[in-house]
């Protein structure tokens, strides 16, 4: 995550992004994607929320997005909670960074955003799978970020609350999932900071110590569809 932060910071201070020429900006964002393939999208918008350049896709207004309102208010860079991108069909998190004009001015002139793929976490999970057990990575809120069953990621299964969140026609709906009480209890223990390996016999499933260690990679898991960026 620190590297992702640095990768986003670099173009924010670059002459191409500060030029405010849409074509120059687009070329810079496209180059950033090519150099850092674990990102899925770079995008810039003015203080009015209208995007001026993207590494791909159509421009649009993001004035109503929570992350845009937050950076307009705080003027500080931050990393968003993770979410499942419908467009990318995978879990991502975003780095939001203010853009300032060259010189001594500290008046924010634009906002740069970058969506980071969390597919690497799925690779880690796959490496620990065996014929008898499989690993699951949860974020800090208990939502499945990586799992052998892709549906649990796309439908945002929450092992803490025992519910899933599904996006249908742009609307989020929640419903209960069939989660063994022992697995839900085990997940709560992992999220509270306990480490080690335990087996949930009811589900014949193992949540490994990696889940506890890796859950710090993300701050939570909030549903945002692909139109967020």
Buried (B, 14 or more C-beta within 10 A) or exposed (E): EEEBBEBBBBBBEBEBBBEBBBEBBBBBBBBBBEEBEBBBBBBBBBBEBEBBBBBEEEBBEBBEBEBBEBBBEEEEBBBBBBBBBBBBEBBBBBBBBBBBEEEEEEEBBBBBBBBBBBBEBBEBBEEBEEEEBBBBBBBBBBBBBBBBEEEBBBBBBBBBBBBBBBBEEEEEEEEEBEBBEBBBEBBEBBBEEEEEEBEBEEBEBBBBBBBBEBBEBBBBBBBBBBEBB
